[in-house]
Amino acid sequence: MPTQPGKAKTSAPDRRHRRYPRYRCDFAVVLTLLAGKNYQKLNAHCKDLSEAGMGAIVAAELASGDVVSLNFSLPGSTELWDVRAVLRHRRGYHYGFEFLSLAVERIDVVKNFIQSRERVD
């Protein structure tokens, strides 16, 4: 019986399917964190956005599970958002935040905003 080497898989490994796709964004965010008995304001930069959360670059050390306030305006809008979020993921200085109790009206605004954006996952 002749032996032949096996073939490597050509398809990508099965990736975890996201409930909400992420879209490329580029705008400033001010993050407020309760640090001890004080609030700490940190400048951040949104890199991706979905109906359920935001990926942002933050030059600070945050811990998974931290609850923060994200203050930002979507590009093209003057409306200031103040959204509570929990830190769910970190890779280096790129943090993934999940929005907490975002109003239905705000979710609709995000959906409309990301329609014209490039999908990143």
C-alpha positions in Angstrom: 0.0 0.0 0.0 1.7 3.3 -1.1 1.8 6.1 1.4 1.3 9.7 0.4 1.7 12.7 2.6 -1.5 14.3 3.8 -2.6 17.5 2.4 -2.8 20.6 4.5 -6.2 22.2 5.0 -6.8 25.1 2.6 -9.8 26.6 4.4 -9.4 28.9 7.3 -10.1 27.5 10.8 -13.6 27.9 12.1 -13.8 31.4 13.7 -16.2 32.3 16.5 -19.2 34.0 14.9 -19.9 37.4 16.3 -23.5 38.4 17.1 -22.9 41.9 15.8 -20.4 42.7 13.1 -17.7 45.4 13.6 -17.1 48.3 11.3 -14.0 50.5 10.9 -14.3 53.9 12.6 -11.9 56.7 13.4 -12.9 59.2 16.1 -11.8 60.5 19.5 -13.3 59.1 22.7 -12.9 60.3 26.3 -13.0 57.4 28.7 -13.9 57.9 32.4 -12.8 55.2 34.8 -13.5 55.0 38.6 -10.0 54.6 40.0 -10.1 54.0 43.7 -12.2 56.8 45.1 -11.5 59.1 42.2 -12.5 59.3 38.6 -9.8 59.2 36.0 -10.3 60.6 32.5 -8.3 59.0 29.6 -8.1 60.0 26.0 -8.9 57.1 23.7 -9.5 56.5 20.0 -12.3 54.4 18.5 -11.1 51.9 15.9 -14.2 49.9 15.3 -17.9 50.1 16.3 -20.9 47.7 16.4 -24.4 47.8 17.7 -23.2 46.3 20.9 -19.9 47.9 21.6 -16.7 49.6 20.6 -13.0 48.8 20.0 -10.7 51.5 21.2 -7.0 52.3 21.6 -6.3 53.4 25.2 -2.8 54.2 26.4 -3.4 52.8 29.9 -3.7 49.6 31.8 -7.3 48.5 32.3 -8.6 45.3 33.8 -11.2 43.0 32.3 -14.6 43.8 33.8 -13.9 47.5 34.5 -17.0 49.6 33.9 -16.3 52.9 32.2 -18.1 55.8 30.7 -17.4 56.5 27.0 -17.9 60.1 25.9 -17.9 60.7 22.1 -19.6 62.2 19.1 -20.1 60.2 16.0 -18.4 61.8 13.0 -20.8 64.2 11.2 -22.8 64.7 14.4 -22.7 67.3 17.2 -24.6 65.1 19.6 -22.4 64.1 22.6 -22.9 60.5 23.7 -22.2 59.3 27.3 -22.4 55.6 27.3 -21.6 53.1 30.1 -19.6 50.1 28.9 -17.8 47.1 30.4 -14.3 46.0 29.3 -14.6 42.5 27.7 -11.4 42.1 25.8 -7.9 43.4 25.6 -5.0 42.9 23.2 -2.1 45.2 23.9 -3.6 48.7 24.1 -6.6 47.8 21.9 -9.6 47.3 24.2 -13.1 45.9 23.4 -16.0 47.5 25.3 -19.5 46.2 25.4 -22.2 48.9 25.8 -24.5 48.5 28.8 -28.2 49.3 28.3 -28.0 51.4 25.2 -31.4 52.9 24.3 -33.2 51.5 21.3 -33.0 55.0 19.6 -29.2 55.0 20.0 -28.9 51.5 18.6 -30.8 52.7 15.5 -28.4 55.7 15.2 -25.4 53.4 15.4 -27.0 51.0 12.8 -27.5 53.9 10.4 -24.0 55.3 11.0 -22.2 51.9 10.4 -24.1 51.2 7.2 -21.6 53.0 5.0 -18.5 51.8 6.9 -16.1 49.0 6.0 -16.6 45.7 7.9 -13.6 44.6 9.9 -14.5 41.0 10.7 
